[in-house]
Amino acid sequence: MITEKIFGKKNPVIGVVHLLPLPTSARWGGNLKAVMERAEQEATALAAGGVDGIIIENFFDAPFTKDNVDPATISAMTLIVDRIMSLIMLPIGLNILRNDAKAGLAIASCVGASFIRVNVYTGVMATDQGLIEGKAHEIQRYRRELGEDIAIFADVLVKHARPLGTPNLTTAVQDTIQRGLADAVILSGWATGLPPSREDLELAQSAAKGTPVLIGSGATLDNISDLMSFADGVIVASSLKRHGKIDETIDPTRVSQFIEAMQTPIISSSKSSSKPVNQAS
């Protein structure tokens, strides 16, 4: 699996560094040094807590542009990611929100990052940024042009979005892998902090046929052991922050507790609150 190649183990825990607002975003505060210092602190806390990798996002840049982010955003993220990679000896990935995969690949190729996350990789999704179309062909071509071995982790029916037409999870997963050539797929709930259901994870695993399926949102101390019975890794943010609040900073104690909980079998088979998926074609 690509996850074992990148992280050196099965079922990796990928912690998230949510960057403070960057230059040209609506809430930009004018102090890039402060943004960088907080990013360094969070990355260090994640590493100290025992995660297997880190993904860096311009999370607090909302409201997001749907496609091409401003060059200042790319420049700032390049500086920040390069700095973190000099401090942390873990695989690093990028997610350029809302959906600028080419910028993610460009930064990754310059600094030596291992993977990117793409929110809308195939299909068409209605989002708060408008309609976003997947551009798998452009992303694959650009990766080839760069000549870099950067893995593409692609969301399927991504959170904070609705597909045009009736969603079919099995078909969406198969298209993302077989036609889009994604290296791994990500399943999330409808919004930040909401998990995918066990049923959806099982369907995705069956459709993926050996391609890694990652949990993309809603993983907690209480549900992670159960959810990981049907997944190959997890991307986690809120649960690792102080008091479990999205606006807080990373708490290394919570990181350690999360990893311990992930490795502890549970007796209960109760289902987590889920993102329902209509299986009709």
Stockholm file with secondary structure:
# STOCKHOLM 1.0

chainA/1-281         MITEKIFGKKNPVIGVVHLLPLPTSARWGGNLKAVMERAEQEATALAAGGVDGIIIENFFDAPFTKDNVDPATISAMTLIVDRIMSLIMLPIGLNILRNDAKAGLAIASCVGASFIRVNVYTGVMATDQGLIEGKAHEIQRYRRELGEDIAIFADVLVKHARPLGTPNLTTAVQDTIQRGLADAVILSGWATGLPPSREDLELAQSAAKGTPVLIGSGATLDNISDLMSFADGVIVASSLKRHGKIDETIDPTRVSQFIEAMQTPIISSSKSSSKPVNQAS
#=GR chainA/1-281 SS CHHHHHHSSSSCEEEEEECCCCTTSTTCCSCHHHHHHHHHHHHHHHHHHTCSEEEEECGGGCSCCSSCCCHHHHHHHHHHHHHHHHHCCSCEEEECTTTCHHHHHHHHHHHTCCEEEESSCSSEEEETTEEEECCHHHHHHHHHHHTCCCEEEEESSCSSEEESSCCCHHHHHHIIIIITCCSEEEECCSSTTCCCCHHHHHHHHHHHTTSCEEECSCCCTTTHHHHGGGCSCEEECGGGBGGGCTTSCBCHHHHHHHHHHHTSCCSCCCCCCCCCCCCCC
#=GC SS_cons         CHHHHHHSSSSCEEEEEECCCCTTSTTCCSCHHHHHHHHHHHHHHHHHHTCSEEEEECGGGCSCCSSCCCHHHHHHHHHHHHHHHHHCCSCEEEECTTTCHHHHHHHHHHHTCCEEEESSCSSEEEETTEEEECCHHHHHHHHHHHTCCCEEEEESSCSSEEESSCCCHHHHHHIIIIITCCSEEEECCSSTTCCCCHHHHHHHHHHHTTSCEEECSCCCTTTHHHHGGGCSCEEECGGGBGGGCTTSCBCHHHHHHHHHHHTSCCSCCCCCCCCCCCCCC
//
